[in-house]
């Protein structure tokens, strides 16, 4: 390769890096998760087959605009939230996440607010996903909690893993090729479940898909696995359990969190208020986030 070609290549790589942002590691609320009944989805096996040293980091507090909208200064007196990254920061790596976007409809959102408030009264150390805002603050105002739950949630179709800059175009292109022909279907969220990430540093309260939409999502996961495999990326769990995570807490608190959830569910059953499904969502597309950039992998037209 001539010196000019080398310069052009590295110039292109630098431009690509700039478009994806500078943070290679993941500290989002889309950690690789395992059901609360087990420590890992594949017991005795590391999720990538290689042990990586985890990094503990103190994340900054939420942006002031978010705190202003909450209308409380209580958060300023709390300690910084410390999370453990999914993988160490490496220059030239970018966090890859493939997912189905999900929004909670208005009526079910009100019922979810009531349920979360009761769970939070027993387990006060919960935080809303992504925002790091303590759920106890949001629970002071139903409307603000409803508003906070109006954000986009994600059903993960692949592990959140580091991707090298030179792999980006290939991964996005192959994902689009494998997933371009998708049909609309209904996704039914019908089960409250507690999950923990693989190294038990965080616990999540989630809504799981166990009936309608499960087979379609599992086929999409298989397609993503094929792309991951071709790029030497770790595949998803062998027995996937599609879900969206609503709130999280530091550490492995599966016992107390699941206990609080089970108590509330028993109360709802006793009063005859338990329904077969919590809410349904119509599949509308798949997205892929790499670093700070989001790619539309497939998008169905609005009806």
C-alpha positions as CSV (number, residue, x, y, z in Angstrom):
1,X,0.0,0.0,0.0
2,X,1.4,3.4,-1.0
3,X,2.0,6.1,1.6
4,X,-0.8,8.1,0.1
5,X,-3.2,5.2,0.4
6,X,-2.2,4.7,4.0
7,X,-2.9,8.4,4.8
8,X,-6.3,8.1,3.1
9,X,-7.2,5.0,5.1
10,X,-6.2,6.5,8.4
11,X,-8.0,9.7,7.5
12,X,-11.1,7.8,6.9
13,X,-10.8,5.9,10.1
14,X,-10.4,9.1,12.1
15,X,-13.5,10.6,10.4
16,X,-15.4,7.5,11.3
17,X,-14.2,7.6,14.9
18,X,-15.3,11.3,15.2
19,X,-18.8,10.4,14.0
20,X,-19.3,7.8,16.7
21,X,-18.1,9.8,19.7
22,X,-15.2,9.1,22.0
23,X,-16.4,6.6,24.6
24,X,-15.8,3.0,23.8
25,X,-17.1,1.4,26.9
26,X,-20.6,0.7,28.0
27,X,-22.3,1.9,31.2
28,X,-25.8,1.9,29.9
29,X,-28.8,0.1,31.4
30,X,-28.7,-2.5,28.7
31,X,-26.2,-4.8,30.5
32,X,-26.1,-8.4,29.7
33,X,-28.7,-9.8,32.0
34,X,-29.5,-13.1,33.6
35,X,-32.8,-14.1,35.3
36,X,-32.8,-13.7,39.0
37,X,-33.0,-17.4,39.6
38,X,-29.5,-17.9,38.3
39,X,-26.2,-16.0,38.5
40,X,-25.5,-16.4,34.8
41,X,-27.4,-17.3,31.7
42,X,-24.7,-19.9,31.1
43,X,-23.5,-21.0,34.5
44,X,-19.8,-21.6,34.8
45,X,-19.2,-19.9,31.5
46,X,-18.0,-16.3,31.0
47,X,-20.2,-14.4,28.6
48,X,-17.4,-13.8,26.1
49,X,-15.3,-16.8,27.0
50,X,-12.6,-14.4,28.2
51,X,-12.4,-12.7,31.5
52,X,-12.1,-9.0,31.3
53,X,-11.2,-6.8,34.3
54,X,-14.2,-4.6,35.1
55,X,-13.8,-0.8,35.7
56,X,-15.6,0.9,38.5
57,X,-16.6,4.5,37.6
58,X,-18.4,7.3,39.4
59,X,-20.8,8.7,36.8
60,X,-21.8,12.4,36.9
61,X,-25.3,13.3,38.2
62,X,-28.2,13.7,35.7
63,X,-28.2,16.9,33.6
64,X,-29.6,20.0,35.3
65,X,-32.5,20.2,32.8
66,X,-33.7,16.8,33.9
67,X,-33.4,17.6,37.6
68,X,-35.3,20.9,37.0
69,X,-38.1,18.9,35.3
70,X,-38.3,16.6,38.3
71,X,-38.7,19.7,40.6
72,X,-36.5,18.4,43.5
73,X,-33.1,19.1,44.8
74,X,-33.0,15.9,46.9
75,X,-30.7,14.3,44.4
76,X,-27.9,16.7,45.0
77,X,-27.4,15.4,48.5
78,X,-27.0,11.8,47.4
79,X,-23.7,10.0,46.8
80,X,-22.5,9.6,43.1
81,X,-23.8,6.5,41.5
82,X,-21.0,4.0,40.9
83,X,-21.4,1.4,38.2
84,X,-19.2,-1.3,36.8
85,X,-18.6,-1.1,33.0
86,X,-19.5,-4.0,30.8
87,X,-16.0,-3.9,29.4
88,X,-12.9,-1.8,29.8
89,X,-12.4,1.4,27.9
90,X,-10.1,0.9,24.9
91,X,-9.4,3.6,22.3
92,X,-10.9,2.6,18.9
93,X,-13.6,0.5,20.5
94,X,-17.3,1.5,20.4
95,X,-20.2,0.0,22.4
96,X,-22.5,-2.0,20.1
97,X,-26.2,-2.5,21.0
98,X,-28.9,-4.0,18.8
99,X,-32.5,-3.6,20.0
100,X,-36.2,-3.2,19.4
101,X,-37.4,0.3,20.5
102,X,-40.5,0.1,22.8
103,X,-42.8,2.8,24.2
104,X,-45.3,2.1,27.0
105,X,-48.9,3.1,26.1
106,X,-50.6,5.7,28.3
107,X,-53.2,3.6,30.2
108,X,-50.8,0.7,31.1
109,X,-48.2,3.4,32.1
110,X,-50.5,4.6,34.9
111,X,-50.9,1.0,36.3
112,X,-47.1,0.5,36.1
113,X,-46.6,3.7,38.0
114,X,-48.8,2.4,40.8
115,X,-46.9,-0.9,40.9
116,X,-43.5,0.7,40.9
117,X,-44.4,3.1,43.7
118,X,-45.4,0.1,45.9
119,X,-42.2,-1.8,45.1
120,X,-40.1,1.3,45.7
121,X,-41.7,1.8,49.2
122,X,-40.1,-1.6,50.1
123,X,-36.9,-1.3,48.1
124,X,-36.0,2.4,48.2
125,X,-32.6,2.1,46.4
126,X,-34.1,1.7,42.9
127,X,-33.2,4.1,40.0
128,X,-35.0,4.7,36.8
129,X,-33.1,3.2,33.8
130,X,-30.6,5.5,32.0
131,X,-31.4,8.6,34.1
132,X,-29.8,7.5,37.4
133,X,-32.6,9.5,39.1
134,X,-33.7,7.7,42.3
135,X,-37.1,6.2,41.9
136,X,-38.0,7.5,45.4
137,X,-37.8,11.1,44.1
138,X,-40.0,10.4,41.0
139,X,-42.5,8.5,43.2
140,X,-43.4,11.8,44.9
141,X,-45.4,12.9,41.8
142,X,-47.3,10.4,39.7
143,X,-47.4,12.7,36.7
144,X,-43.6,13.1,36.7
145,X,-43.1,9.4,37.0
146,X,-45.5,8.8,34.1
147,X,-43.6,11.4,32.1
148,X,-40.3,9.7,32.9
149,X,-41.7,6.3,31.8
150,X,-42.5,8.0,28.4
151,X,-38.9,7.4,27.3
152,X,-37.9,4.8,24.8
153,X,-37.2,1.3,26.3
154,X,-35.3,-1.5,24.6
155,X,-35.6,-5.2,23.9
156,X,-32.0,-6.3,23.4
157,X,-31.4,-8.6,20.4
158,X,-27.6,-9.0,21.0
159,X,-25.1,-8.5,23.7
160,X,-23.8,-5.1,24.5
161,X,-20.2,-5.6,23.3
162,X,-17.1,-3.5,22.1
163,X,-16.8,-3.1,18.4
164,X,-13.6,-2.1,16.5
165,X,-13.9,1.0,14.3
166,X,-13.0,-1.0,11.2
167,X,-15.9,-3.4,11.9
168,X,-18.7,-0.8,12.0
169,X,-19.7,-0.6,8.4
170,X,-19.6,-4.4,7.9
171,X,-21.7,-5.0,11.0
172,X,-24.3,-2.4,10.1
173,X,-24.5,-3.6,6.5
174,X,-24.9,-7.3,7.5
175,X,-27.5,-6.5,10.1
176,X,-29.6,-4.7,7.5
177,X,-29.2,-7.5,5.1
178,X,-30.3,-10.2,7.6
179,X,-33.1,-8.2,9.1
180,X,-34.5,-6.1,6.2
181,X,-37.6,-8.3,5.5
182,X,-39.6,-8.0,8.8
183,X,-43.3,-8.1,9.3
184,X,-45.3,-6.3,11.9
185,X,-46.3,-8.3,14.9
186,X,-47.6,-7.8,18.4
187,X,-45.3,-8.0,21.5
188,X,-47.0,-8.9,24.7
189,X,-45.3,-7.9,28.0
190,X,-47.0,-10.2,30.5
191,X,-44.6,-10.9,33.4
192,X,-42.7,-8.9,36.0
193,X,-39.3,-10.4,36.4
194,X,-36.0,-9.6,38.2
195,X,-32.7,-9.9,36.3
196,X,-29.1,-9.5,37.4
197,X,-26.2,-8.8,35.1
198,X,-23.5,-11.5,34.6
199,X,-21.2,-10.3,37.3
200,X,-24.0,-9.5,39.7
201,X,-23.1,-5.8,40.0
202,X,-26.6,-4.6,39.2
203,X,-30.2,-5.8,39.5
204,X,-33.1,-4.9,37.3
205,X,-36.9,-4.9,37.5
206,X,-38.2,-5.8,34.0
207,X,-41.2,-6.7,32.0
208,X,-40.7,-10.0,30.2
209,X,-42.2,-11.3,26.9
210,X,-43.3,-14.9,27.4
211,X,-46.1,-15.4,24.8
212,X,-47.0,-13.2,21.8
213,X,-44.0,-12.0,20.0
214,X,-41.5,-14.3,21.7
215,X,-40.9,-16.6,18.6
216,X,-40.5,-13.6,16.3
217,X,-38.0,-11.9,18.7
218,X,-36.0,-15.1,19.1
219,X,-35.7,-15.4,15.3
220,X,-34.4,-11.9,15.2
221,X,-31.9,-12.7,17.9
222,X,-30.7,-15.7,15.8
223,X,-30.1,-13.4,12.9
224,X,-28.1,-11.0,15.0
225,X,-26.1,-13.9,16.4
226,X,-25.1,-14.8,12.9
227,X,-23.7,-11.4,12.3
228,X,-21.9,-11.4,15.7
229,X,-20.4,-14.8,15.0
230,X,-18.9,-13.6,11.6
231,X,-17.2,-10.7,13.4
232,X,-16.0,-12.8,16.3
233,X,-18.3,-11.2,18.8
234,X,-19.9,-13.1,21.7
235,X,-23.4,-14.4,20.9
236,X,-26.5,-13.9,22.9
237,X,-27.8,-16.3,25.6
238,X,-28.8,-19.8,24.3
239,X,-32.2,-19.5,25.9
240,X,-33.1,-15.8,25.5
241,X,-35.7,-14.1,27.6
242,X,-36.7,-10.9,25.8
243,X,-37.7,-8.0,28.2
244,X,-37.4,-4.3,28.8
245,X,-35.8,-3.1,32.0
246,X,-37.6,-0.2,33.9
247,X,-35.6,0.3,37.1
248,X,-32.2,-0.8,38.5
249,X,-30.2,-1.0,41.7
250,X,-26.5,-1.5,42.5
251,X,-25.5,-5.0,43.5
252,X,-27.3,-8.3,43.6
253,X,-30.6,-7.5,45.4
254,X,-32.6,-10.2,43.7
255,X,-34.0,-11.7,46.9
256,X,-35.4,-8.4,48.3
257,X,-36.5,-7.1,45.0
258,X,-38.2,-10.3,43.9
259,X,-39.8,-10.6,47.3
260,X,-41.3,-7.1,47.1
261,X,-42.6,-7.9,43.6
262,X,-44.1,-11.2,44.6
263,X,-45.9,-9.5,47.6
264,X,-47.5,-6.9,45.4
265,X,-48.5,-9.5,42.8
266,X,-50.2,-11.6,45.5
267,X,-52.2,-8.5,46.6
268,X,-53.3,-7.9,43.1
269,X,-54.4,-11.5,42.7
270,X,-56.3,-11.4,45.9
271,X,-58.2,-8.3,44.7
272,X,-58.8,-9.8,41.3
273,X,-56.7,-7.2,39.5
274,X,-54.1,-9.3,37.8
275,X,-54.4,-9.4,34.0
276,X,-52.9,-11.9,31.6
277,X,-50.8,-9.1,30.1
278,X,-49.4,-5.8,31.4
279,X,-49.3,-4.1,28.0
280,X,-48.8,-4.8,24.3
281,X,-46.6,-3.1,21.8
282,X,-46.6,-3.3,18.0
283,X,-43.2,-4.2,16.5
284,X,-42.1,-1.2,14.4
285,X,-38.4,-1.8,13.6
286,X,-34.9,-2.5,14.8
287,X,-32.1,-0.1,15.7
288,X,-28.4,-0.4,16.3
289,X,-26.5,2.0,18.5
290,X,-22.7,2.2,18.0
291,X,-21.0,4.7,20.3
292,X,-23.2,7.8,20.1
293,X,-24.6,7.1,16.7
294,X,-27.9,5.2,16.1
295,X,-28.5,3.3,12.8
296,X,-31.9,2.3,11.5
297,X,-31.6,-1.4,10.7
298,X,-35.2,-1.9,9.6
299,X,-38.2,0.3,10.0
300,X,-41.8,-0.6,9.1
301,X,-44.0,2.2,7.8
302,X,-46.5,3.7,10.2
303,X,-50.0,2.4,9.8
